[in-house]
């Protein structure tokens, strides 16, 4: 999925699994980013956490804007 496709994606929140699929990384990588507070989440109590689509887009925009690809 491209950044432009993500912008028009119909859901406002994404699961860790969905973000992993979008970024094409292992879900454990996304889980680690969440635990290290490098990826903002919406906690829903218990273990379930959702990533706000707009926050993910903003983070990716910053990464693309400064030329980083990590």
HTML snippet that shows the backbone in 3Dmol.js (N, CA, C, O; Angstrom):
<script src="https://3Dmol.org/build/3Dmol-min.js"></script>
<div id="view" style="width:600px;height:400px;position:relative"></div>
<script>
const pdb = `
ATOM      1  N   UNK A   1       0.853  -1.170   0.000  1.00  0.00           N
ATOM      2  CA  UNK A   1       0.000   0.000   0.000  1.00  0.00           C
ATOM      3  C   UNK A   1       0.904   1.240   0.000  1.00  0.00           C
ATOM      4  O   UNK A   1       1.874   1.322   0.753  1.00  0.00           O
ATOM      5  N   UNK A   2       0.568   2.170  -0.837  1.00  0.00           N
ATOM      6  CA  UNK A   2       1.340   3.409  -0.897  1.00  0.00           C
ATOM      7  C   UNK A   2       0.800   4.388   0.143  1.00  0.00           C
ATOM      8  O   UNK A   2      -0.267   4.175   0.718  1.00  0.00           O
ATOM      9  N   UNK A   3       1.548   5.456   0.371  1.00  0.00           N
ATOM     10  CA  UNK A   3       1.115   6.478   1.304  1.00  0.00           C
ATOM     11  C   UNK A   3      -0.177   7.136   0.822  1.00  0.00           C
ATOM     12  O   UNK A   3      -1.053   7.441   1.631  1.00  0.00           O
ATOM     13  N   UNK A   4      -0.302   7.356  -0.481  1.00  0.00           N
ATOM     14  CA  UNK A   4      -1.529   7.938  -1.027  1.00  0.00           C
ATOM     15  C   UNK A   4      -2.720   7.001  -0.834  1.00  0.00           C
ATOM     16  O   UNK A   4      -3.826   7.456  -0.539  1.00  0.00           O
ATOM     17  N   UNK A   5      -2.503   5.708  -0.996  1.00  0.00           N
ATOM     18  CA  UNK A   5      -3.579   4.740  -0.767  1.00  0.00           C
ATOM     19  C   UNK A   5      -3.981   4.706   0.702  1.00  0.00           C
ATOM     20  O   UNK A   5      -5.159   4.563   1.030  1.00  0.00           O
ATOM     21  N   UNK A   6      -2.993   4.839   1.583  1.00  0.00           N
ATOM     22  CA  UNK A   6      -3.282   4.859   3.008  1.00  0.00           C
ATOM     23  C   UNK A   6      -4.130   6.082   3.363  1.00  0.00           C
ATOM     24  O   UNK A   6      -5.019   6.000   4.211  1.00  0.00           O
ATOM     25  N   UNK A   7      -3.856   7.193   2.725  1.00  0.00           N
ATOM     26  CA  UNK A   7      -4.619   8.427   2.998  1.00  0.00           C
ATOM     27  C   UNK A   7      -6.117   8.241   2.727  1.00  0.00           C
ATOM     28  O   UNK A   7      -6.943   8.820   3.433  1.00  0.00           O
ATOM     29  N   UNK A   8      -6.475   7.452   1.727  1.00  0.00           N
ATOM     30  CA  UNK A   8      -7.889   7.257   1.383  1.00  0.00           C
ATOM     31  C   UNK A   8      -8.451   5.945   1.941  1.00  0.00           C
ATOM     32  O   UNK A   8      -9.603   5.602   1.672  1.00  0.00           O
ATOM     33  N   UNK A   9      -7.659   5.226   2.702  1.00  0.00           N
ATOM     34  CA  UNK A   9      -8.108   3.987   3.338  1.00  0.00           C
ATOM     35  C   UNK A   9      -9.306   4.318   4.214  1.00  0.00           C
ATOM     36  O   UNK A   9      -9.251   5.284   4.975  1.00  0.00           O
ATOM     37  N   UNK A  10     -10.390   3.545   4.133  1.00  0.00           N
ATOM     38  CA  UNK A  10     -11.639   3.933   4.793  1.00  0.00           C
ATOM     39  C   UNK A  10     -11.649   3.859   6.318  1.00  0.00           C
ATOM     40  O   UNK A  10     -12.524   4.455   6.945  1.00  0.00           O
ATOM     41  N   UNK A  11     -10.725   3.162   6.920  1.00  0.00           N
ATOM     42  CA  UNK A  11     -10.750   3.017   8.373  1.00  0.00           C
ATOM     43  C   UNK A  11      -9.940   4.123   9.051  1.00  0.00           C
ATOM     44  O   UNK A  11      -8.905   4.547   8.536  1.00  0.00           O
ATOM     45  N   UNK A  12     -10.419   4.589  10.211  1.00  0.00           N
ATOM     46  CA  UNK A  12      -9.733   5.647  10.964  1.00  0.00           C
ATOM     47  C   UNK A  12      -8.664   5.079  11.899  1.00  0.00           C
ATOM     48  O   UNK A  12      -7.721   5.777  12.271  1.00  0.00           O
ATOM     49  N   UNK A  13      -8.820   3.810  12.272  1.00  0.00           N
ATOM     50  CA  UNK A  13      -7.855   3.153  13.148  1.00  0.00           C
ATOM     51  C   UNK A  13      -7.431   1.832  12.517  1.00  0.00           C
ATOM     52  O   UNK A  13      -8.172   1.217  11.750  1.00  0.00           O
ATOM     53  N   UNK A  14      -6.225   1.420  12.859  1.00  0.00           N
ATOM     54  CA  UNK A  14      -5.652   0.194  12.299  1.00  0.00           C
ATOM     55  C   UNK A  14      -5.120  -0.676  13.421  1.00  0.00           C
ATOM     56  O   UNK A  14      -4.652  -0.166  14.439  1.00  0.00           O
ATOM     57  N   UNK A  15      -5.190  -1.975  13.240  1.00  0.00           N
ATOM     58  CA  UNK A  15      -4.605  -2.897  14.207  1.00  0.00           C
ATOM     59  C   UNK A  15      -3.100  -2.994  13.947  1.00  0.00           C
ATOM     60  O   UNK A  15      -2.602  -2.583  12.899  1.00  0.00           O
ATOM     61  N   UNK A  16      -2.406  -3.541  14.915  1.00  0.00           N
ATOM     62  CA  UNK A  16      -0.968  -3.754  14.746  1.00  0.00           C
ATOM     63  C   UNK A  16      -0.722  -4.642  13.531  1.00  0.00           C
ATOM     64  O   UNK A  16       0.207  -4.403  12.759  1.00  0.00           O
ATOM     65  N   UNK A  17      -1.548  -5.658  13.363  1.00  0.00           N
ATOM     66  CA  UNK A  17      -1.413  -6.571  12.222  1.00  0.00           C
ATOM     67  C   UNK A  17      -1.595  -5.821  10.902  1.00  0.00           C
ATOM     68  O   UNK A  17      -0.846  -6.052   9.953  1.00  0.00           O
ATOM     69  N   UNK A  18      -2.582  -4.929  10.836  1.00  0.00           N
ATOM     70  CA  UNK A  18      -2.819  -4.169   9.606  1.00  0.00           C
ATOM     71  C   UNK A  18      -1.640  -3.250   9.287  1.00  0.00           C
ATOM     72  O   UNK A  18      -1.217  -3.151   8.135  1.00  0.00           O
ATOM     73  N   UNK A  19      -1.114  -2.579  10.310  1.00  0.00           N
ATOM     74  CA  UNK A  19       0.031  -1.687  10.089  1.00  0.00           C
ATOM     75  C   UNK A  19       1.233  -2.493   9.619  1.00  0.00           C
ATOM     76  O   UNK A  19       1.967  -2.054   8.734  1.00  0.00           O
ATOM     77  N   UNK A  20       1.436  -3.663  10.202  1.00  0.00           N
ATOM     78  CA  UNK A  20       2.538  -4.523   9.774  1.00  0.00           C
ATOM     79  C   UNK A  20       2.382  -4.883   8.299  1.00  0.00           C
ATOM     80  O   UNK A  20       3.357  -4.875   7.549  1.00  0.00           O
ATOM     81  N   UNK A  21       1.166  -5.196   7.887  1.00  0.00           N
ATOM     82  CA  UNK A  21       0.922  -5.517   6.484  1.00  0.00           C
ATOM     83  C   UNK A  21       1.158  -4.340   5.564  1.00  0.00           C
ATOM     84  O   UNK A  21       1.738  -4.492   4.489  1.00  0.00           O
ATOM     85  N   UNK A  22       0.712  -3.166   5.980  1.00  0.00           N
ATOM     86  CA  UNK A  22       0.891  -1.957   5.172  1.00  0.00           C
ATOM     87  C   UNK A  22       2.371  -1.643   5.000  1.00  0.00           C
ATOM     88  O   UNK A  22       2.818  -1.309   3.902  1.00  0.00           O
ATOM     89  N   UNK A  23       3.134  -1.751   6.096  1.00  0.00           N
ATOM     90  CA  UNK A  23       4.555  -1.419   6.054  1.00  0.00           C
ATOM     91  C   UNK A  23       5.429  -2.592   5.615  1.00  0.00           C
ATOM     92  O   UNK A  23       6.636  -2.454   5.415  1.00  0.00           O
ATOM     93  N   UNK A  24       4.785  -3.748   5.472  1.00  0.00           N
ATOM     94  CA  UNK A  24       5.484  -4.970   5.060  1.00  0.00           C
ATOM     95  C   UNK A  24       6.621  -5.348   6.001  1.00  0.00           C
ATOM     96  O   UNK A  24       7.744  -5.635   5.588  1.00  0.00           O
ATOM     97  N   UNK A  25       6.274  -5.333   7.294  1.00  0.00           N
ATOM     98  CA  UNK A  25       7.203  -5.768   8.330  1.00  0.00           C
ATOM     99  C   UNK A  25       6.469  -6.756   9.224  1.00  0.00           C
ATOM    100  O   UNK A  25       5.247  -6.885   9.152  1.00  0.00           O
ATOM    101  N   UNK A  26       7.217  -7.446  10.059  1.00  0.00           N
ATOM    102  CA  UNK A  26       6.628  -8.390  10.998  1.00  0.00           C
ATOM    103  C   UNK A  26       5.818  -7.635  12.049  1.00  0.00           C
ATOM    104  O   UNK A  26       6.177  -6.522  12.433  1.00  0.00           O
ATOM    105  N   UNK A  27       4.734  -8.238  12.511  1.00  0.00           N
ATOM    106  CA  UNK A  27       3.904  -7.580  13.519  1.00  0.00           C
ATOM    107  C   UNK A  27       4.679  -7.340  14.811  1.00  0.00           C
ATOM    108  O   UNK A  27       4.360  -6.415  15.557  1.00  0.00           O
ATOM    109  N   UNK A  28       5.689  -8.158  15.084  1.00  0.00           N
ATOM    110  CA  UNK A  28       6.516  -7.959  16.277  1.00  0.00           C
ATOM    111  C   UNK A  28       7.296  -6.650  16.184  1.00  0.00           C
ATOM    112  O   UNK A  28       7.549  -6.001  17.198  1.00  0.00           O
ATOM    113  N   UNK A  29       7.673  -6.267  14.975  1.00  0.00           N
ATOM    114  CA  UNK A  29       8.365  -4.990  14.770  1.00  0.00           C
ATOM    115  C   UNK A  29       7.449  -3.829  15.140  1.00  0.00           C
ATOM    116  O   UNK A  29       7.882  -2.872  15.783  1.00  0.00           O
ATOM    117  N   UNK A  30       6.187  -3.914  14.736  1.00  0.00           N
ATOM    118  CA  UNK A  30       5.220  -2.873  15.068  1.00  0.00           C
ATOM    119  C   UNK A  30       4.938  -2.890  16.566  1.00  0.00           C
ATOM    120  O   UNK A  30       4.842  -1.835  17.193  1.00  0.00           O
ATOM    121  N   UNK A  31       4.805  -4.074  17.137  1.00  0.00           N
ATOM    122  CA  UNK A  31       4.585  -4.188  18.573  1.00  0.00           C
ATOM    123  C   UNK A  31       5.716  -3.560  19.376  1.00  0.00           C
ATOM    124  O   UNK A  31       5.475  -2.908  20.391  1.00  0.00           O
ATOM    125  N   UNK A  32       6.947  -3.757  18.921  1.00  0.00           N
ATOM    126  CA  UNK A  32       8.106  -3.162  19.587  1.00  0.00           C
ATOM    127  C   UNK A  32       8.062  -1.637  19.481  1.00  0.00           C
ATOM    128  O   UNK A  32       8.354  -0.935  20.449  1.00  0.00           O
ATOM    129  N   UNK A  33       7.696  -1.129  18.302  1.00  0.00           N
ATOM    130  CA  UNK A  33       7.582   0.326  18.116  1.00  0.00           C
ATOM    131  C   UNK A  33       6.519   0.900  19.038  1.00  0.00           C
ATOM    132  O   UNK A  33       6.678   2.004  19.559  1.00  0.00           O
ATOM    133  N   UNK A  34       5.446   0.167  19.241  1.00  0.00           N
ATOM    134  CA  UNK A  34       4.386   0.612  20.152  1.00  0.00           C
ATOM    135  C   UNK A  34       4.906   0.625  21.587  1.00  0.00           C
ATOM    136  O   UNK A  34       4.709   1.601  22.310  1.00  0.00           O
ATOM    137  N   UNK A  35       5.563  -0.447  21.999  1.00  0.00           N
ATOM    138  CA  UNK A  35       6.097  -0.529  23.373  1.00  0.00           C
ATOM    139  C   UNK A  35       7.128   0.564  23.642  1.00  0.00           C
ATOM    140  O   UNK A  35       7.197   1.101  24.748  1.00  0.00           O
ATOM    141  N   UNK A  36       7.930   0.890  22.624  1.00  0.00           N
ATOM    142  CA  UNK A  36       8.963   1.923  22.770  1.00  0.00           C
ATOM    143  C   UNK A  36       8.403   3.328  22.558  1.00  0.00           C
ATOM    144  O   UNK A  36       9.146   4.309  22.552  1.00  0.00           O
ATOM    145  N   UNK A  37       7.089   3.413  22.383  1.00  0.00           N
ATOM    146  CA  UNK A  37       6.384   4.685  22.191  1.00  0.00           C
ATOM    147  C   UNK A  37       6.880   5.457  20.967  1.00  0.00           C
ATOM    148  O   UNK A  37       6.865   6.688  20.951  1.00  0.00           O
ATOM    149  N   UNK A  38       7.315   4.723  19.950  1.00  0.00           N
ATOM    150  CA  UNK A  38       7.711   5.341  18.683  1.00  0.00           C
ATOM    151  C   UNK A  38       6.541   5.402  17.714  1.00  0.00           C
ATOM    152  O   UNK A  38       6.621   6.028  16.657  1.00  0.00           O
ATOM    153  N   UNK A  39       5.456   4.743  18.090  1.00  0.00           N
ATOM    154  CA  UNK A  39       4.246   4.718  17.279  1.00  0.00           C
ATOM    155  C   UNK A  39       3.062   4.985  18.203  1.00  0.00           C
ATOM    156  O   UNK A  39       2.814   4.210  19.127  1.00  0.00           O
ATOM    157  N   UNK A  40       2.328   6.074  17.966  1.00  0.00           N
ATOM    158  CA  UNK A  40       1.225   6.411  18.865  1.00  0.00           C
ATOM    159  C   UNK A  40       0.064   5.436  18.721  1.00  0.00           C
ATOM    160  O   UNK A  40      -0.281   5.017  17.616  1.00  0.00           O
ATOM    161  N   UNK A  41      -0.528   5.084  19.849  1.00  0.00           N
ATOM    162  CA  UNK A  41      -1.643   4.132  19.842  1.00  0.00           C
ATOM    163  C   UNK A  41      -2.821   4.671  20.641  1.00  0.00           C
ATOM    164  O   UNK A  41      -2.690   5.588  21.451  1.00  0.00           O
ATOM    165  N   UNK A  42      -3.951   4.080  20.387  1.00  0.00           N
ATOM    166  CA  UNK A  42      -5.168   4.344  21.129  1.00  0.00           C
ATOM    167  C   UNK A  42      -5.431   3.110  21.981  1.00  0.00           C
ATOM    168  O   UNK A  42      -5.932   2.106  21.474  1.00  0.00           O
ATOM    169  N   UNK A  43      -5.099   3.172  23.274  1.00  0.00           N
ATOM    170  CA  UNK A  43      -5.298   1.983  24.117  1.00  0.00           C
ATOM    171  C   UNK A  43      -6.774   1.758  24.391  1.00  0.00           C
ATOM    172  O   UNK A  43      -7.513   2.701  24.674  1.00  0.00           O
ATOM    173  N   UNK A  44      -7.194   0.519  24.306  1.00  0.00           N
ATOM    174  CA  UNK A  44      -8.593   0.183  24.528  1.00  0.00           C
ATOM    175  C   UNK A  44      -8.785  -0.684  25.752  1.00  0.00           C
ATOM    176  O   UNK A  44      -9.795  -1.378  25.865  1.00  0.00           O
ATOM    177  N   UNK A  45      -7.856  -0.657  26.649  1.00  0.00           N
ATOM    178  CA  UNK A  45      -7.934  -1.517  27.815  1.00  0.00           C
ATOM    179  C   UNK A  45      -7.417  -2.903  27.467  1.00  0.00           C
ATOM    180  O   UNK A  45      -7.494  -3.337  26.317  1.00  0.00           O
ATOM    181  N   UNK A  46      -6.912  -3.564  28.429  1.00  0.00           N
ATOM    182  CA  UNK A  46      -6.338  -4.881  28.148  1.00  0.00           C
ATOM    183  C   UNK A  46      -5.136  -4.762  27.227  1.00  0.00           C
ATOM    184  O   UNK A  46      -4.357  -3.813  27.320  1.00  0.00           O
ATOM    185  N   UNK A  47      -5.000  -5.717  26.356  1.00  0.00           N
ATOM    186  CA  UNK A  47      -3.842  -5.739  25.460  1.00  0.00           C
ATOM    187  C   UNK A  47      -4.127  -5.118  24.109  1.00  0.00           C
ATOM    188  O   UNK A  47      -3.197  -4.842  23.352  1.00  0.00           O
ATOM    189  N   UNK A  48      -5.392  -4.892  23.789  1.00  0.00           N
ATOM    190  CA  UNK A  48      -5.751  -4.382  22.468  1.00  0.00           C
ATOM    191  C   UNK A  48      -5.329  -2.927  22.315  1.00  0.00           C
ATOM    192  O   UNK A  48      -5.641  -2.080  23.151  1.00  0.00           O
ATOM    193  N   UNK A  49      -4.612  -2.658  21.227  1.00  0.00           N
ATOM    194  CA  UNK A  49      -4.182  -1.312  20.920  1.00  0.00           C
ATOM    195  C   UNK A  49      -4.441  -1.042  19.447  1.00  0.00           C
ATOM    196  O   UNK A  49      -4.225  -1.909  18.600  1.00  0.00           O
ATOM    197  N   UNK A  50      -4.898   0.143  19.154  1.00  0.00           N
ATOM    198  CA  UNK A  50      -5.146   0.537  17.770  1.00  0.00           C
ATOM    199  C   UNK A  50      -4.284   1.737  17.427  1.00  0.00           C
ATOM    200  O   UNK A  50      -4.023   2.596  18.270  1.00  0.00           O
ATOM    201  N   UNK A  51      -3.850   1.783  16.189  1.00  0.00           N
ATOM    202  CA  UNK A  51      -3.029   2.890  15.694  1.00  0.00           C
ATOM    203  C   UNK A  51      -3.933   3.812  14.896  1.00  0.00           C
ATOM    204  O   UNK A  51      -4.644   3.369  13.994  1.00  0.00           O
ATOM    205  N   UNK A  52      -3.906   5.085  15.227  1.00  0.00           N
ATOM    206  CA  UNK A  52      -4.697   6.058  14.476  1.00  0.00           C
ATOM    207  C   UNK A  52      -4.089   6.238  13.088  1.00  0.00           C
ATOM    208  O   UNK A  52      -2.892   6.493  12.954  1.00  0.00           O
ATOM    209  N   UNK A  53      -4.907   6.106  12.078  1.00  0.00           N
ATOM    210  CA  UNK A  53      -4.421   6.207  10.700  1.00  0.00           C
ATOM    211  C   UNK A  53      -3.746   7.554  10.460  1.00  0.00           C
ATOM    212  O   UNK A  53      -2.680   7.610   9.847  1.00  0.00           O
ATOM    213  N   UNK A  54      -4.353   8.633  10.935  1.00  0.00           N
ATOM    214  CA  UNK A  54      -3.779   9.963  10.711  1.00  0.00           C
ATOM    215  C   UNK A  54      -2.416  10.120  11.379  1.00  0.00           C
ATOM    216  O   UNK A  54      -1.530  10.774  10.829  1.00  0.00           O
ATOM    217  N   UNK A  55      -2.242   9.526  12.559  1.00  0.00           N
ATOM    218  CA  UNK A  55      -0.958   9.586  13.250  1.00  0.00           C
ATOM    219  C   UNK A  55       0.105   8.804  12.474  1.00  0.00           C
ATOM    220  O   UNK A  55       1.256   9.231  12.382  1.00  0.00           O
ATOM    221  N   UNK A  56      -0.288   7.663  11.921  1.00  0.00           N
ATOM    222  CA  UNK A  56       0.641   6.869  11.114  1.00  0.00           C
ATOM    223  C   UNK A  56       1.040   7.641   9.861  1.00  0.00           C
ATOM    224  O   UNK A  56       2.216   7.666   9.496  1.00  0.00           O
ATOM    225  N   UNK A  57       0.083   8.261   9.210  1.00  0.00           N
ATOM    226  CA  UNK A  57       0.379   9.046   8.001  1.00  0.00           C
ATOM    227  C   UNK A  57       1.324  10.192   8.343  1.00  0.00           C
ATOM    228  O   UNK A  57       2.284  10.446   7.615  1.00  0.00           O
ATOM    229  N   UNK A  58       1.059  10.878   9.440  1.00  0.00           N
ATOM    230  CA  UNK A  58       1.919  11.992   9.841  1.00  0.00           C
ATOM    231  C   UNK A  58       3.342  11.505  10.100  1.00  0.00           C
ATOM    232  O   UNK A  58       4.305  12.150   9.685  1.00  0.00           O
ATOM    233  N   UNK A  59       3.474  10.381  10.777  1.00  0.00           N
ATOM    234  CA  UNK A  59       4.790   9.815  11.049  1.00  0.00           C
ATOM    235  C   UNK A  59       5.500   9.437   9.755  1.00  0.00           C
ATOM    236  O   UNK A  59       6.689   9.714   9.596  1.00  0.00           O
ATOM    237  N   UNK A  60       4.788   8.815   8.842  1.00  0.00           N
ATOM    238  CA  UNK A  60       5.395   8.423   7.564  1.00  0.00           C
ATOM    239  C   UNK A  60       5.756   9.649   6.734  1.00  0.00           C
ATOM    240  O   UNK A  60       6.785   9.652   6.058  1.00  0.00           O
ATOM    241  N   UNK A  61       4.932  10.684   6.773  1.00  0.00           N
ATOM    242  CA  UNK A  61       5.245  11.929   6.063  1.00  0.00           C
ATOM    243  C   UNK A  61       6.549  12.528   6.574  1.00  0.00           C
ATOM    244  O   UNK A  61       7.361  13.018   5.789  1.00  0.00           O
ATOM    245  N   UNK A  62       6.751  12.490   7.891  1.00  0.00           N
ATOM    246  CA  UNK A  62       7.998  13.024   8.469  1.00  0.00           C
ATOM    247  C   UNK A  62       9.187  12.202   8.012  1.00  0.00           C
ATOM    248  O   UNK A  62      10.245  12.756   7.714  1.00  0.00           O
ATOM    249  N   UNK A  63       9.026  10.882   7.953  1.00  0.00           N
ATOM    250  CA  UNK A  63      10.112  10.009   7.518  1.00  0.00           C
ATOM    251  C   UNK A  63      10.477  10.267   6.064  1.00  0.00           C
ATOM    252  O   UNK A  63      11.656  10.322   5.716  1.00  0.00           O
ATOM    253  N   UNK A  64       9.477  10.423   5.223  1.00  0.00           N
ATOM    254  CA  UNK A  64       9.710  10.676   3.805  1.00  0.00           C
ATOM    255  C   UNK A  64      10.289  12.067   3.618  1.00  0.00           C
ATOM    256  O   UNK A  64      11.170  12.271   2.783  1.00  0.00           O
ATOM    257  N   UNK A  65       9.792  13.028   4.398  1.00  0.00           N
ATOM    258  CA  UNK A  65      10.229  14.408   4.274  1.00  0.00           C
ATOM    259  C   UNK A  65      11.682  14.632   4.639  1.00  0.00           C
ATOM    260  O   UNK A  65      12.324  15.514   4.069  1.00  0.00           O
ATOM    261  N   UNK A  66      12.226  13.852   5.584  1.00  0.00           N
ATOM    262  CA  UNK A  66      13.616  14.071   5.965  1.00  0.00           C
ATOM    263  C   UNK A  66      14.564  13.077   5.288  1.00  0.00           C
ATOM    264  O   UNK A  66      15.752  13.027   5.606  1.00  0.00           O
ATOM    265  N   UNK A  67      14.029  12.290   4.356  1.00  0.00           N
ATOM    266  CA  UNK A  67      14.881  11.393   3.564  1.00  0.00           C
ATOM    267  C   UNK A  67      15.266  10.108   4.282  1.00  0.00           C
ATOM    268  O   UNK A  67      16.050   9.317   3.756  1.00  0.00           O
ATOM    269  N   UNK A  68      14.728   9.891   5.475  1.00  0.00           N
ATOM    270  CA  UNK A  68      15.049   8.669   6.205  1.00  0.00           C
ATOM    271  C   UNK A  68      14.252   7.513   5.637  1.00  0.00           C
ATOM    272  O   UNK A  68      13.117   7.690   5.194  1.00  0.00           O
ATOM    273  N   UNK A  69      14.836   6.348   5.650  1.00  0.00           N
ATOM    274  CA  UNK A  69      14.118   5.160   5.185  1.00  0.00           C
ATOM    275  C   UNK A  69      14.229   4.028   6.172  1.00  0.00           C
ATOM    276  O   UNK A  69      14.202   2.859   5.786  1.00  0.00           O
ATOM    277  N   UNK A  70      14.356   4.362   7.457  1.00  0.00           N
ATOM    278  CA  UNK A  70      14.460   3.308   8.479  1.00  0.00           C
ATOM    279  C   UNK A  70      13.199   3.096   9.210  1.00  0.00           C
ATOM    280  O   UNK A  70      13.135   2.244  10.096  1.00  0.00           O
TER     281      UNK A  70
END
`;
const viewer = $3Dmol.createViewer("view");
viewer.addModel(pdb, "pdb");
viewer.setStyle({}, {cartoon: {color: "spectrum"}});
viewer.zoomTo();
viewer.render();
</script>
